[in-house]
Amino acid sequence: MNDDAQYICDSCGEEIVIPVDLSAGFSQEYVEDCPVCCHANIIRVEIDPTGEVSSWSESE
């Protein structure tokens, strides 16, 4: 399993690498400020049964 993921900030377009907390479950959602532009993003992380991590963001 990969414990890193990335998303594209909805505001500035930067690719942001985030750590994935594998103990938090297979479907995760939280709010995080972009470290580049400080815009709040809703981060969604999905982990499939094989351990493949998918992540994306939406504007808050």
Biotite code that builds the C-alpha atoms (Angstrom):
import biotite.structure as struc

atoms = struc.array([
    struc.Atom([0.000, 0.000, 0.000], chain_id="A", res_id=1, res_name="MET", atom_name="CA", element="C"),
    struc.Atom([1.138, 3.495, -0.815], chain_id="A", res_id=2, res_name="ASN", atom_name="CA", element="C"),
    struc.Atom([0.938, 5.919, 2.101], chain_id="A", res_id=3, res_name="ASP", atom_name="CA", element="C"),
    struc.Atom([1.241, 9.075, -0.039], chain_id="A", res_id=4, res_name="ASP", atom_name="CA", element="C"),
    struc.Atom([-1.259, 10.594, -2.449], chain_id="A", res_id=5, res_name="ALA", atom_name="CA", element="C"),
    struc.Atom([-1.610, 13.820, -4.365], chain_id="A", res_id=6, res_name="GLN", atom_name="CA", element="C"),
    struc.Atom([-4.318, 16.231, -5.378], chain_id="A", res_id=7, res_name="TYR", atom_name="CA", element="C"),
    struc.Atom([-4.534, 19.327, -7.550], chain_id="A", res_id=8, res_name="ILE", atom_name="CA", element="C"),
    struc.Atom([-5.540, 22.481, -5.666], chain_id="A", res_id=9, res_name="CYS", atom_name="CA", element="C"),
    struc.Atom([-8.836, 23.737, -7.049], chain_id="A", res_id=10, res_name="ASP", atom_name="CA", element="C"),
    struc.Atom([-7.702, 27.343, -6.624], chain_id="A", res_id=11, res_name="SER", atom_name="CA", element="C"),
    struc.Atom([-4.052, 27.591, -7.746], chain_id="A", res_id=12, res_name="CYS", atom_name="CA", element="C"),
    struc.Atom([-3.634, 24.361, -9.746], chain_id="A", res_id=13, res_name="GLY", atom_name="CA", element="C"),
    struc.Atom([-0.579, 23.144, -7.831], chain_id="A", res_id=14, res_name="GLU", atom_name="CA", element="C"),
    struc.Atom([-0.106, 19.407, -7.281], chain_id="A", res_id=15, res_name="GLU", atom_name="CA", element="C"),
    struc.Atom([0.060, 18.778, -3.527], chain_id="A", res_id=16, res_name="ILE", atom_name="CA", element="C"),
    struc.Atom([1.457, 15.562, -2.019], chain_id="A", res_id=17, res_name="VAL", atom_name="CA", element="C"),
    struc.Atom([-0.333, 14.442, 1.136], chain_id="A", res_id=18, res_name="ILE", atom_name="CA", element="C"),
    struc.Atom([0.258, 11.589, 3.565], chain_id="A", res_id=19, res_name="PRO", atom_name="CA", element="C"),
    struc.Atom([-2.488, 8.960, 3.729], chain_id="A", res_id=20, res_name="VAL", atom_name="CA", element="C"),
    struc.Atom([-3.503, 7.634, 7.142], chain_id="A", res_id=21, res_name="ASP", atom_name="CA", element="C"),
    struc.Atom([-4.138, 3.987, 6.311], chain_id="A", res_id=22, res_name="LEU", atom_name="CA", element="C"),
    struc.Atom([-5.714, 3.430, 9.748], chain_id="A", res_id=23, res_name="SER", atom_name="CA", element="C"),
    struc.Atom([-8.475, 6.004, 9.024], chain_id="A", res_id=24, res_name="ALA", atom_name="CA", element="C"),
    struc.Atom([-10.451, 3.645, 6.786], chain_id="A", res_id=25, res_name="GLY", atom_name="CA", element="C"),
    struc.Atom([-10.945, 3.017, 3.086], chain_id="A", res_id=26, res_name="PHE", atom_name="CA", element="C"),
    struc.Atom([-12.991, 6.168, 2.456], chain_id="A", res_id=27, res_name="SER", atom_name="CA", element="C"),
    struc.Atom([-11.756, 9.437, 3.951], chain_id="A", res_id=28, res_name="GLN", atom_name="CA", element="C"),
    struc.Atom([-12.829, 13.073, 3.705], chain_id="A", res_id=29, res_name="GLU", atom_name="CA", element="C"),
    struc.Atom([-11.328, 16.106, 5.399], chain_id="A", res_id=30, res_name="TYR", atom_name="CA", element="C"),
    struc.Atom([-10.586, 19.804, 4.842], chain_id="A", res_id=31, res_name="VAL", atom_name="CA", element="C"),
    struc.Atom([-7.016, 20.974, 4.297], chain_id="A", res_id=32, res_name="GLU", atom_name="CA", element="C"),
    struc.Atom([-5.604, 24.377, 3.373], chain_id="A", res_id=33, res_name="ASP", atom_name="CA", element="C"),
    struc.Atom([-3.375, 24.408, 0.289], chain_id="A", res_id=34, res_name="CYS", atom_name="CA", element="C"),
    struc.Atom([0.226, 24.989, 1.443], chain_id="A", res_id=35, res_name="PRO", atom_name="CA", element="C"),
    struc.Atom([0.828, 27.184, -1.635], chain_id="A", res_id=36, res_name="VAL", atom_name="CA", element="C"),
    struc.Atom([-2.196, 29.534, -1.753], chain_id="A", res_id=37, res_name="CYS", atom_name="CA", element="C"),
    struc.Atom([-3.946, 28.796, 1.603], chain_id="A", res_id=38, res_name="CYS", atom_name="CA", element="C"),
    struc.Atom([-7.278, 28.022, -0.125], chain_id="A", res_id=39, res_name="HIS", atom_name="CA", element="C"),
    struc.Atom([-9.392, 25.459, 1.768], chain_id="A", res_id=40, res_name="ALA", atom_name="CA", element="C"),
    struc.Atom([-9.903, 22.197, -0.130], chain_id="A", res_id=41, res_name="ASN", atom_name="CA", element="C"),
    struc.Atom([-12.127, 19.235, 0.670], chain_id="A", res_id=42, res_name="ILE", atom_name="CA", element="C"),
    struc.Atom([-9.824, 16.244, 0.262], chain_id="A", res_id=43, res_name="ILE", atom_name="CA", element="C"),
    struc.Atom([-11.302, 12.857, -0.585], chain_id="A", res_id=44, res_name="ARG", atom_name="CA", element="C"),
    struc.Atom([-9.232, 9.679, -0.382], chain_id="A", res_id=45, res_name="VAL", atom_name="CA", element="C"),
    struc.Atom([-10.361, 6.216, -1.460], chain_id="A", res_id=46, res_name="GLU", atom_name="CA", element="C"),
    struc.Atom([-8.338, 3.028, -0.917], chain_id="A", res_id=47, res_name="ILE", atom_name="CA", element="C"),
    struc.Atom([-9.443, -0.012, -2.907], chain_id="A", res_id=48, res_name="ASP", atom_name="CA", element="C"),
    struc.Atom([-9.104, -3.622, -1.641], chain_id="A", res_id=49, res_name="PRO", atom_name="CA", element="C"),
    struc.Atom([-5.766, -4.033, -3.468], chain_id="A", res_id=50, res_name="THR", atom_name="CA", element="C"),
    struc.Atom([-4.329, -0.983, -1.681], chain_id="A", res_id=51, res_name="GLY", atom_name="CA", element="C"),
    struc.Atom([-4.497, 1.420, -4.639], chain_id="A", res_id=52, res_name="GLU", atom_name="CA", element="C"),
    struc.Atom([-4.990, 4.985, -3.362], chain_id="A", res_id=53, res_name="VAL", atom_name="CA", element="C"),
    struc.Atom([-7.080, 7.556, -5.249], chain_id="A", res_id=54, res_name="SER", atom_name="CA", element="C"),
    struc.Atom([-7.364, 11.152, -4.100], chain_id="A", res_id=55, res_name="SER", atom_name="CA", element="C"),
    struc.Atom([-8.956, 14.347, -5.357], chain_id="A", res_id=56, res_name="TRP", atom_name="CA", element="C"),
    struc.Atom([-10.059, 17.709, -4.049], chain_id="A", res_id=57, res_name="SER", atom_name="CA", element="C"),
    struc.Atom([-12.991, 20.061, -4.322], chain_id="A", res_id=58, res_name="GLU", atom_name="CA", element="C"),
    struc.Atom([-13.268, 23.689, -3.356], chain_id="A", res_id=59, res_name="SER", atom_name="CA", element="C"),
    struc.Atom([-14.769, 24.196, 0.085], chain_id="A", res_id=60, res_name="GLU", atom_name="CA", element="C"),
])
